[in-house]
Amino acid sequence: MRILIVEDDALVASGLKQGLQQLSYTVDVATSAEEAEAFVQSESFDMALVDIGLPKADGLHFVRQLRSRGSHLPVLILTARESMDDTVKGLDAGADDYMT
């Protein structure tokens, strides 16, 4: 299984990547929505773990872009934003699930 992590915090991204690789997943890390878009246009992934707070375009923008192109890539938003409003925005953007 190949997973794309979209996270700009190097420590968080590294921890997620290391943990997933220990479970035998193949993991790529994008540090911006733009980099993530380039990854999904050139590579095939089984799922994406996406943070909302990214530089320039946020994680919700990335998810909306995916869905507007008809992508069915499973997306889990993994963020510190825990309000109900943020959760609804994430799911409305097209995420499959939302975890704080």
Disulfide bonds with the S-S distance in Angstrom:
none
